[in-house]
């Protein structure tokens, strides 16, 4: 059994700890929200890259079509010129140009077929990726909604927890409360009030001096660990 004063202080510590957990939970929400938003942005970027890759293939196909049209136009010009020339050498030179252009058309059309095939494959891949991207974005958007709801809930809980801490503080002996608040400024992390276990502090787990252990056994109101500074008590 602990003294009534310490029992009330332990109640305060418990409420204080819960309130601290809520504060840390609230602090973590912005980072979680930013992580979800960054994930959505990454998915949108992946979607855009897919669209851009398909657009590049379409542009390449149009350029190849334009090249074929230019070559066909050149052939028509060469053929017109053939009707006008009188020398065999000139006619033969134009015939060579026509043959060269037709060879380039054949090569270009082969390239175009390859690009058309690549477009078909990319379009299929994009549709498949789009389903997966849309699903992942839906998951991240759901997470954002959950975080918004969690933030509202934790804000309400923080307000309630703050009131509970204040109510518990009014029940604690003023001198003991002052000591508790001081220990909170000196000790890096909770708990700030701990039981002795086989002469060891329940916070730092180091053995306390005989004087400290004796004071805790006698039930003195404020006995502090001579290693970490926490308030210690002897639990009978």
Beta strands, then each sheet from edge to edge (+ up, - down):
strand 1: 193-197
strand 2: 200-201
strand 3: 231-233
sheet 1: 2+ 1- 3-
end
